[in-house]
Each structure stands twice: as C-alpha cells, then as structure tokens.
Amino acid sequence: MRRYSRITGTGSYLPPRRVTNADLVAELAQGGIETSDEWIVERTGIRARHFAAPDVTCSDLGLEAARKALEAAGCQPQDIDLIIVATSTPDMVFPSAACILQNKLGANGCPAFDVQAVCSGFVYALTVADAMIQTGAAKRALVVGAEVFSRILDFKDRTTCVLFGDGAGAVVLEASDTPGILASDLHADGRYVDILCVPGNVAGGAVLGDPVLKMDGQAVFKLAVGVLDKAARATLAKANLTDADIDWLIPHQANIRIMLSTAKKLKLSMDKVVVTVDQHGNTSAASIPLALDHAVRSGQVKKGETLLLEGVGGGFTWGAVLLKL
Ligand code: ACO
C-alpha cells in the first residue's frame, strides 16, 4: 500500500508589535522617507505588518507556531521525528534555526535542518518532508516557516521596506494510508539571483557586501506571475486533476496583485483564494503556513478540501504543493 503524508495540525504566530501603514509612514518620515497608506494599499494590498522585538529570533517565532501546530495535531514534541525550518533569516550563521528550535521545543534527537529557498521555502520544506515520510525515513514531521525579515530591510529604501514583516507558521505532517499531499512541483533558476537578494556575507569577523534586501520589483512581478501559473498546472497534471478541482488556492502572501493575476490565469474566483497579506505583509517562508493556519482556524477551509499551496521567491525559486486537508 502506498504511504502518504497528511497535515494533522497547523499553527502560526505573529509578534505583538503591529505596525500599520500609518505607523510606518510616520516612522519613515522621521528619516526623510516619503510614502503613503494609499500607495502601499493600491500597489500591494498590505495594510499592516508585525515586527519582532530586537531580542526575538527566528526560532522564537517558529517555537510559538510549532507549539500551536503540535497542540492542534494532539501530539507532544517527543512524538516528532523530523524538523525542517524554512527560513532566510535564521538566528545565526550556524547551527540551523531548526536545531535551535528543536532544543527549545524539547524534541532532541531527531534530524533537524533548515531549507533556504526564500519565499518558496515552505513549499520546498513541505515537499522534502513529504518525500521523507513516503520513503519511511520519518513518520511525523514538524515543518515550519519562520522569518524576521525586519532585520534585513533597508528602511531608507521605500520600494522594499514597506512590503515585508515578521512571523511564523507551522504544520505537523504525518504518515497516512490516504492522501494528504497529492503532488508537488519545485523549480529554481539561478540566472535571476540578482533581481531579489541580500548580497552580504560574514568573513574575517566582519560583514562583507550589503546585507539588506535588494529587489527589482517589476522583474520579480513579471517572473512570479508566469511561473506560478506553470507550477500550478504542472502540479495539477501530476495528480490528474484540473483547476476545477481546487477548493482553495493558498498562495505566497507577497502582493495582492500577484494573487489576483494568478487566480485569473487559473480561472479561480478570488472567493477561493486565501488572502492574509493585508494583515501581515510579506513574511517570506512564513506566509503560506500563516495563511493556511488562519484559514483552518477561521473555518474558511475544511477537512477533506483540496488546497493548492504556491510559493515564489529569491533564487529565483518557485513551486506548488497540492493536498487534501
Ligand atoms: N511609496 C510611495 N511611492 C513609491 C514607493 C512607496 N513605498 N515605492 C516606490 N514608489 C514610487 C517610485 O519611486 C515610482 O515613482 P516615479 O514614477 O516618480 O519614479 C513609482 O512609485 C512607481 O514605482 P515602481 O517601482 O514602478 O512601482 P510598481 O508599480 O512596480 O510597484 C512593487 C512596486 C509594489 C514593488 C511592484 O513592482 C511589485 O509588486 N513587485 C512584485 C514584487 C514583490 O511582491 N516582491 C515581494 C518579494 S518577492 C516575493 O515574495 C516573490
């Protein structure tokens, strides 16, 4: 009998400091940077984001989300036999945020590692966990997306600093006789490294390069819209399904205009798209599990429904996971 993996619990966490567009406009004005609520809402759909306190790390946010996901799945930390954290803003260069999270959680012993695929990180991590469960390498995985993007923003660059926020989301993924995850499709194209990057590094005890986010917004927009459609279709084809079978699209929460365009290409009404970007901005690898958890807990999506998760981000990376909840 084929072995599948299935999500049995979701959780998420946003740090308490909520910064509305009006708050951000006022803060940026103090540094001589001009922006407006109207511009941000019209171009992105974002109304607020959350910023972590200075002493709060990626693994701290991930821990809160993980605890909620474990509680929802009805299991204890020691029941977990694999931890994957998707992040581009880990606590330190090494060890991984996953190892630090494992220790905070008290799930010591199982394999734990980070996946770095920027905003596609969660669909990458979910696909890896699914593969490990299918092969029998794991039975019950904790898959987390956690980010403190506020640490890598240039608050003098209004074209990027208004877009991002901090947060975390998590799922428990368990072995099952029934799906679960139906299909996934992952890609990367390293020719596009420069259109979205943080071109810094640590060497000789100093930071080399410019360790803040750089983005060619229009290039990212064009590429994102094209690849998301292709990934969605490839994933559906692998599962012998069509766009008519999708109950909910849960896309990376970067920008409402990218979501509108993706939904239109898939002939999906926006009533079938989970949108939370207005409340937390772009939280990179955390955005899909944040949106998923919100949709589950609000009763928007229900057990047995077919969900298409889609991520796209720096690398350039992109991918989709089709699953039955
Ligand atoms: N406030 C006010 N004005 C601004 C701001 C701001 N925060 N930022 C830029 N502007 C101005 C620009 O200076 C420019 O003014 P000008 O015409 O006088 O020169 C004008 O607005 C238009 O600038 P553009 O960069 O052309 O704006 P655009 O319509 O492309 O919108 C945006 C920018 C929102 C970033 C868009 O390109 C986009 O959505 N790109 C997708 C990128 C994205 O979502 N990235 C998220 C990370 S990647 C990911 O997660 C996949």
Residues whose N, C-alpha, C, O or C-beta is under 5 A from the ligand:
A	BS01	ACO	E34 T35 S36 W39 R43 C119 R158 T159 V162 G217 Q218 V220 F221 A254 N255 V312 G313
